[in-house]
Amino acid sequence: MERRVFFSFHYERDAWRAGQVRNCNLLRTEDEYGFIDSVDWESLKREGDAAVERWIAGQMKNTSVSVVLIGSETAKRPWVRHEIVKSWNRGNGIVGVWIHNIKNQDRMTDVAGANPLDHFKLPDGTLLSSVCKTYDWVLNDGRNNLGKWVEEAYQVRAKYGTDEKIVVVDEIGLAAAAVGLSRSTSASAGFTPRSPWCPDDPDGRK
């Protein structure tokens, strides 16, 4: 069964890499949520945090799995943290996918960052990162396996009750951290639908 998927990522730094994941066409376009172009994102930010939260909630509606695309600074981003909390607590399965090994528009990879799932715990103290799996898009062949990872995440979440909510482990509160640290972007770093292509090989030779 195909799942409707919400994608969470650090917009400014990782929009290009996130675009390559999206453009692999592993999921039907109508089953992908969480993407927005740079102009719309800037406009949304100007409306304030409440508007961003409403947009996120609307994007998550009817999804059953959230894919956290993990780059160098993803774990620090307040809106990513917000999306992780909202995803799990509404019943979405979660899977982390490392994307730092995907080459950007300058054909450069990035450094690996911290796992954002380490910052959350279940009521019994179990770290979310020990429940939800993470994979590397390049090293673990995400091009052929994303669908399997999504289904696996859905099945993992189904083992937990709706009352088993997650909370933030560390001292950075979601509301406080969101002030001035939103998932921002410049117009030049915007996500461009259907471009670039998704290469069959990691180096993009084809």
Secondary structure, 3 states (H helix, E strand, C coil): CCCCEEEECCHHHHHHHHHHHHCCCCCCHHHEECCCCHHHHHHHHHCCHHHHHHHHHHHHCCCCEEEEEECCCHHHCHHHHHHHHHHHHCCCEEEEEECCCCCCCCCCCCCCCCCHHHHEECCCCCEHHHCCCEEECCCCCHHHHHHHHHHHHHHHHHCCCCCCCCEECCCCCHHHHHCCCCCCCCHHHCCCCCCCCCCCCCCCCC
